[in-house]
Amino acid sequence: MNGADVIDVARDGLWVIIMVAGPIMLIALVVGLVVSLFQALTQIQEMTLTFVPKIIAIFFSLLIFLPYMGDTLGEFMQRLADRIVGLV
């Protein structure tokens, strides 16, 4: 395995991280912006108001995106295993 292969595996790994974590992070961002806008408009500065909706949204988005995340990670592992087998 040369340097180009290592860079290729690292690039693929970073792309998989973005694909797996991206939807959850975007949902948390949108919910956080909505809650912040609500707090700014109503001048309610309750700390639990920022955390509870995000936790609930992340939980439900994990339930929705978990099959996609598992498939993406499984395909990445399969590609890594194929590379390892190809080296021998």
DSSP file (Angstrom, degrees, kcal/mol; ACC not computed):
  #  RESIDUE AA STRUCTURE BP1 BP2  ACC     N-H-->O    O-->H-N    N-H-->O    O-->H-N    TCO  KAPPA ALPHA  PHI   PSI    X-CA   Y-CA   Z-CA
    1    1 A M              0   0    0      0, 0.0     2,-0.1     0, 0.0    86,-0.0   0.000 360.0 360.0 360.0 123.8    0.0    0.0    0.0
    2    2 A N     >  -     0   0    0      1,-0.0     4,-1.7     4,-0.0     3,-0.2  -0.339 360.0 -88.5-100.0-175.8    1.5    3.3   -1.1
    3    3 A G  H  > S+     0   0    0      1,-0.2     4,-2.3     2,-0.2     5,-0.2   0.836 123.2  56.7 -64.0 -34.9    0.8    6.9   -0.1
    4    4 A A  H  > S+     0   0    0      1,-0.2     4,-2.1     2,-0.2    -1,-0.2   0.878 106.3  50.4 -66.1 -37.0   -1.8    7.4   -2.7
    5    5 A D  H  > S+     0   0    0     -3,-0.2     4,-2.5     2,-0.2    -1,-0.2   0.899 109.8  50.5 -66.7 -40.0   -3.8    4.4   -1.4
    6    6 A V  H  X S+     0   0    0     -4,-1.7     4,-2.5     2,-0.2    -2,-0.2   0.923 111.6  47.5 -63.5 -43.9   -3.7    5.8    2.1
    7    7 A I  H  X S+     0   0    0     -4,-2.3     4,-2.6     1,-0.2    -1,-0.2   0.884 111.2  52.2 -64.3 -38.1   -4.9    9.2    1.0
    8    8 A D  H  X S+     0   0    0     -4,-2.1     4,-2.3     2,-0.2    -2,-0.2   0.912 111.1  46.0 -64.6 -43.2   -7.7    7.5   -1.0
    9    9 A V  H  X S+     0   0    0     -4,-2.5     4,-2.5     2,-0.2    -2,-0.2   0.905 113.7  49.4 -66.2 -41.5   -8.8    5.5    2.0
   10   10 A A  H  X S+     0   0    0     -4,-2.5     4,-2.5     2,-0.2    -2,-0.2   0.913 111.5  48.7 -64.5 -42.0   -8.7    8.6    4.3
   11   11 A R  H  X S+     0   0    0     -4,-2.6     4,-2.3     2,-0.2    -2,-0.2   0.919 112.4  48.5 -63.0 -43.3  -10.7   10.6    1.7
   12   12 A D  H  X S+     0   0    0     -4,-2.3     4,-2.1     1,-0.2    -2,-0.2   0.897 111.2  51.1 -63.4 -40.2  -13.3    7.9    1.5
   13   13 A G  H  X S+     0   0    0     -4,-2.5     4,-2.1     2,-0.2    -2,-0.2   0.902 110.1  48.3 -64.7 -42.0  -13.5    7.7    5.3
   14   14 A L  H  X S+     0   0    0     -4,-2.5     4,-2.2     2,-0.2    -1,-0.2   0.896 110.6  51.5 -65.3 -39.2  -14.0   11.4    5.6
   15   15 A W  H  X S+     0   0    0     -4,-2.3     4,-2.5     1,-0.2    -2,-0.2   0.894 109.0  50.8 -64.4 -38.7  -16.7   11.4    3.0
   16   16 A V  H  X S+     0   0    0     -4,-2.1     4,-2.4     2,-0.2     5,-0.2   0.897 108.1  52.8 -65.3 -39.9  -18.4    8.5    4.8
   17   17 A I  H  X S+     0   0    0     -4,-2.1     4,-2.8     2,-0.2     5,-0.3   0.923 111.0  46.9 -60.4 -43.7  -18.3   10.5    8.0
   18   18 A I  H  X S+     0   0    0     -4,-2.2     4,-2.0     1,-0.2    -2,-0.2   0.915 113.5  48.1 -64.3 -42.8  -19.9   13.5    6.3
   19   19 A M  H  < S+     0   0    0     -4,-2.5    -1,-0.2     2,-0.2    -2,-0.2   0.855 117.4  41.6 -67.4 -34.2  -22.6   11.3    4.7
   20   20 A V  H  < S+     0   0    0     -4,-2.4     4,-0.4    -5,-0.2    -2,-0.2   0.920 125.1  32.2 -80.2 -44.8  -23.4    9.6    8.0
   21   21 A A  H  X S+     0   0    0     -4,-2.8     4,-2.5    -5,-0.2     5,-0.2   0.698 101.4  81.3 -87.0 -19.3  -23.3   12.6   10.3
   22   22 A G  H  X S+     0   0    0     -4,-2.0     4,-2.6    -5,-0.3     5,-0.2   0.912  90.1  46.6 -57.5 -52.5  -24.6   15.2    7.9
   23   23 A P  H  > S+     0   0    0      0, 0.0     4,-2.0     0, 0.0    -1,-0.2   0.901 115.3  46.9 -60.4 -39.9  -28.3   14.6    8.0
   24   24 A I  H  > S+     0   0    0     -4,-0.4     4,-2.3     2,-0.2    -2,-0.2   0.916 113.5  48.3 -67.3 -42.5  -28.4   14.5   11.8
   25   25 A M  H  X S+     0   0    0     -4,-2.5     4,-2.3     1,-0.2    -1,-0.2   0.886 110.6  51.4 -66.3 -38.2  -26.3   17.6   12.1
   26   26 A L  H  X S+     0   0    0     -4,-2.6     4,-2.5    -5,-0.2    -1,-0.2   0.903 110.2  48.8 -65.5 -40.4  -28.4   19.5    9.6
   27   27 A I  H  X S+     0   0    0     -4,-2.0     4,-2.5    -5,-0.2     5,-0.2   0.918 111.8  49.0 -65.1 -42.5  -31.6   18.6   11.5
   28   28 A A  H  X S+     0   0    0     -4,-2.3     4,-2.3     1,-0.2    -2,-0.2   0.885 111.5  50.9 -63.3 -37.9  -30.0   19.7   14.8
   29   29 A L  H  X S+     0   0    0     -4,-2.3     4,-2.4     2,-0.2    -2,-0.2   0.932 111.5  46.2 -64.3 -46.4  -28.9   22.9   13.1
   30   30 A V  H  X S+     0   0    0     -4,-2.5     4,-2.4     2,-0.2    -2,-0.2   0.923 114.2  47.5 -64.6 -44.4  -32.4   23.7   11.8
   31   31 A V  H  X S+     0   0    0     -4,-2.5     4,-2.5     1,-0.2    -1,-0.2   0.906 111.9  51.1 -64.2 -40.4  -34.1   22.9   15.1
   32   32 A G  H  X S+     0   0    0     -4,-2.3     4,-2.4    -5,-0.2    -2,-0.2   0.896 110.6  48.6 -62.9 -40.6  -31.5   25.0   17.0
   33   33 A L  H  X S+     0   0    0     -4,-2.4     4,-2.5     2,-0.2    -2,-0.2   0.904 111.9  48.9 -66.1 -40.7  -32.2   27.9   14.6
   34   34 A V  H  X S+     0   0    0     -4,-2.4     4,-2.4     2,-0.2    -2,-0.2   0.924 113.4  46.6 -64.7 -44.0  -35.9   27.6   15.0
   35   35 A V  H  X S+     0   0    0     -4,-2.5     4,-2.6     2,-0.2    -2,-0.2   0.909 112.8  49.8 -65.7 -41.2  -35.7   27.5   18.8
   36   36 A S  H  X S+     0   0    0     -4,-2.4     4,-2.4     2,-0.2    -2,-0.2   0.902 111.2  48.8 -64.1 -40.6  -33.3   30.5   18.8
   37   37 A L  H  X S+     0   0    0     -4,-2.5     4,-2.4     2,-0.2    -2,-0.2   0.911 111.4  50.2 -64.5 -41.6  -35.6   32.5   16.6
   38   38 A F  H  X S+     0   0    0     -4,-2.4     4,-2.2     1,-0.2     6,-0.3   0.910 111.7  48.3 -61.6 -42.7  -38.5   31.6   18.9
   39   39 A Q  H  X>S+     0   0    0     -4,-2.6     4,-1.6     1,-0.2     5,-0.7   0.883 111.9  49.2 -66.0 -38.5  -36.5   32.6   22.0
   40   40 A A  H  <5S+     0   0    0     -4,-2.4    -2,-0.2     2,-0.2    -1,-0.2   0.890 113.6  46.1 -69.0 -37.8  -35.5   35.9   20.3
   41   41 A L  H  <5S+     0   0    0     -4,-2.4    -2,-0.2     1,-0.2    -1,-0.2   0.867 123.9  32.0 -73.2 -35.4  -39.1   36.7   19.3
   42   42 A T  H  <5S-     0   0    0     -4,-2.2    -2,-0.2    -5,-0.2    -1,-0.2   0.538  98.3-130.7 -99.2  -7.7  -40.7   35.9   22.7
   43   43 A Q  T  <5 +     0   0    0     -4,-1.6     2,-0.7     1,-0.2    -3,-0.2   0.796  55.0 148.6  58.0  32.3  -37.7   36.9   24.9
   44   44 A I      < -     0   0    0     -5,-0.7     2,-0.3    -6,-0.3    -1,-0.2  -0.875  25.6-175.3 -93.2 118.1  -38.0   33.6   26.7
   45   45 A Q        +     0   0    0     -2,-0.7     2,-0.5    -3,-0.1    -1,-0.1  -0.453  22.2 150.9-114.1  58.4  -34.5   32.6   27.8
   46   46 A E    >>  -     0   0    0     -2,-0.3     3,-0.5     1,-0.1     4,-0.5  -0.790  39.0-148.8 -91.9 128.1  -35.0   29.2   29.3
   47   47 A M  H >> S+     0   0    0     -2,-0.5     3,-1.2     1,-0.2     4,-0.9   0.872  95.8  54.8 -66.7 -38.4  -32.0   26.9   29.1
   48   48 A T  H 3> S+     0   0    0      1,-0.3     4,-2.2     2,-0.2    -1,-0.2   0.760  95.6  69.2 -69.0 -21.1  -34.0   23.7   28.8
   49   49 A L  H <4 S+     0   0    0     -3,-0.5    -1,-0.3     1,-0.2    -2,-0.2   0.774 100.1  48.3 -67.1 -24.5  -35.9   25.1   25.8
   50   50 A T  H <X S+     0   0    0     -3,-1.2     4,-0.5    -4,-0.5    -1,-0.2   0.827 117.8  37.8 -83.0 -31.8  -32.7   24.9   23.8
   51   51 A F  H  X S+     0   0    0     -4,-0.9     4,-2.5     2,-0.1     5,-0.2   0.893 106.6  58.4 -89.9 -42.4  -31.8   21.3   24.7
   52   52 A V  H  X S+     0   0    0     -4,-2.2     4,-2.4     1,-0.2     5,-0.2   0.918 106.9  45.7 -62.7 -48.5  -35.0   19.4   24.8
   53   53 A P  H  > S+     0   0    0      0, 0.0     4,-2.6     0, 0.0    -1,-0.2   0.898 114.6  49.7 -63.3 -36.3  -36.3   20.0   21.3
   54   54 A K  H  X S+     0   0    0     -4,-0.5     4,-2.6     2,-0.2     5,-0.2   0.912 110.8  49.0 -66.9 -40.6  -32.9   19.3   19.8
   55   55 A I  H  X S+     0   0    0     -4,-2.5     4,-2.3     2,-0.2    -1,-0.2   0.923 113.7  46.4 -63.9 -43.1  -32.6   16.0   21.8
   56   56 A I  H  X S+     0   0    0     -4,-2.4     4,-2.3    -5,-0.2     5,-0.2   0.923 113.8  48.2 -65.2 -44.1  -36.1   14.9   20.6
   57   57 A A  H  X S+     0   0    0     -4,-2.6     4,-2.3    -5,-0.2    -2,-0.2   0.900 112.7  48.3 -64.4 -40.6  -35.4   15.9   17.0
   58   58 A I  H  X S+     0   0    0     -4,-2.6     4,-2.3     2,-0.2    -1,-0.2   0.902 110.3  52.2 -66.7 -40.3  -32.0   14.1   17.0
   59   59 A F  H  X S+     0   0    0     -4,-2.3     4,-1.8    -5,-0.2    -2,-0.2   0.945 113.5  42.4 -60.5 -48.6  -33.6   11.0   18.5
   60   60 A F  H  X S+     0   0    0     -4,-2.3     4,-1.8     1,-0.2    -1,-0.2   0.863 113.3  52.5 -69.1 -34.9  -36.3   10.8   15.9
   61   61 A S  H  X S+     0   0    0     -4,-2.3     4,-3.1    -5,-0.2    -1,-0.2   0.863 106.9  53.5 -69.3 -32.9  -33.9   11.6   13.1
   62   62 A L  H  X S+     0   0    0     -4,-2.3     4,-1.5     2,-0.2    -2,-0.2   0.904 107.6  51.1 -64.3 -39.6  -31.7    8.8   14.3
   63   63 A L  H  < S+     0   0    0     -4,-1.8    -2,-0.2     1,-0.2    -1,-0.2   0.887 116.0  41.8 -62.4 -37.4  -34.7    6.4   14.1
   64   64 A I  H  < S+     0   0    0     -4,-1.8     4,-0.3     1,-0.2    -2,-0.2   0.924 122.4  36.8 -75.7 -44.8  -35.3    7.6   10.5
   65   65 A F  H  X S+     0   0    0     -4,-3.1     4,-2.7     1,-0.2     5,-0.2   0.469  88.0  95.9 -91.6  -2.7  -31.8    7.7    9.2
   66   66 A L  H  X S+     0   0    0     -4,-1.5     4,-2.6     1,-0.2     5,-0.2   0.889  84.4  49.5 -59.9 -41.7  -30.3    4.6   11.0
   67   67 A P  H  > S+     0   0    0      0, 0.0     4,-2.4     0, 0.0    -1,-0.2   0.928 113.4  47.3 -62.4 -41.4  -30.9    2.2    8.1
   68   68 A Y  H  > S+     0   0    0     -4,-0.3     4,-2.4     2,-0.2    -2,-0.2   0.916 112.9  48.9 -62.3 -43.2  -29.2    4.6    5.7
   69   69 A M  H  X S+     0   0    0     -4,-2.7     4,-2.4     1,-0.2     5,-0.2   0.909 111.6  49.1 -64.5 -41.9  -26.3    5.1    8.2
   70   70 A G  H  X S+     0   0    0     -4,-2.6     4,-2.4    -5,-0.2    -1,-0.2   0.908 111.8  48.5 -64.2 -42.1  -25.9    1.4    8.6
   71   71 A D  H  X S+     0   0    0     -4,-2.4     4,-2.6     2,-0.2    -2,-0.2   0.911 111.8  49.7 -63.7 -42.2  -25.8    0.8    4.9
   72   72 A T  H  X S+     0   0    0     -4,-2.4     4,-1.9     1,-0.2    -2,-0.2   0.924 114.2  44.0 -64.0 -44.8  -23.3    3.5    4.3
   73   73 A L  H  X S+     0   0    0     -4,-2.4     4,-2.3     2,-0.2    -1,-0.2   0.870 113.0  52.7 -68.2 -35.9  -21.0    2.2    7.0
   74   74 A G  H  X S+     0   0    0     -4,-2.4     4,-2.2    -5,-0.2    -2,-0.2   0.907 109.2  48.7 -65.5 -41.3  -21.4   -1.3    5.8
   75   75 A E  H  X S+     0   0    0     -4,-2.6     4,-2.3     2,-0.2    -2,-0.2   0.891 110.8  51.2 -64.7 -38.9  -20.5   -0.4    2.2
   76   76 A F  H  X S+     0   0    0     -4,-1.9     4,-2.3     2,-0.2    -2,-0.2   0.920 110.6  48.2 -63.7 -43.3  -17.4    1.5    3.5
   77   77 A M  H  X S+     0   0    0     -4,-2.3     4,-2.7     1,-0.2    -2,-0.2   0.884 109.9  52.6 -65.2 -37.0  -16.4   -1.6    5.5
   78   78 A Q  H  X S+     0   0    0     -4,-2.2     4,-2.4     2,-0.2    -1,-0.2   0.913 109.1  49.3 -64.1 -41.8  -16.9   -3.8    2.5
   79   79 A R  H  X S+     0   0    0     -4,-2.3     4,-1.9     2,-0.2    -2,-0.2   0.899 112.4  48.4 -63.2 -40.3  -14.7   -1.5    0.4
   80   80 A L  H  X S+     0   0    0     -4,-2.3     4,-2.4     2,-0.2    -2,-0.2   0.918 111.3  49.6 -65.6 -42.4  -12.0   -1.6    3.0
   81   81 A A  H  X S+     0   0    0     -4,-2.7     4,-2.5     1,-0.2    -2,-0.2   0.896 109.4  52.0 -63.8 -39.1  -12.2   -5.4    3.3
   82   82 A D  H  X S+     0   0    0     -4,-2.4     4,-2.1     2,-0.2    -1,-0.2   0.882 109.7  49.8 -63.8 -38.2  -11.9   -5.7   -0.5
   83   83 A R  H  X S+     0   0    0     -4,-1.9     4,-1.1     2,-0.2    -2,-0.2   0.912 111.1  49.0 -65.0 -42.1   -8.8   -3.5   -0.4
   84   84 A I  H >X S+     0   0    0     -4,-2.4     4,-0.9     1,-0.2     3,-0.6   0.925 112.6  46.9 -64.7 -43.6   -7.3   -5.6    2.3
   85   85 A V  H 3< S+     0   0    0     -4,-2.5     3,-0.5     1,-0.2    -1,-0.2   0.871 109.2  56.0 -64.8 -36.3   -8.0   -8.8    0.4
   86   86 A G  H 3< S+     0   0    0     -4,-2.1    -1,-0.2     1,-0.2    -2,-0.2   0.736 101.3  58.3 -69.1 -21.9   -6.6   -7.3   -2.7
   87   87 A L  H <<        0   0    0     -4,-1.1    -1,-0.2    -3,-0.6    -2,-0.2   0.802 360.0 360.0 -76.7 -29.3   -3.3   -6.5   -1.0
   88   88 A V     <        0   0    0     -4,-0.9    -1,-0.2    -3,-0.5    -2,-0.2   0.488 360.0 360.0 -75.6 360.0   -2.5  -10.1   -0.1
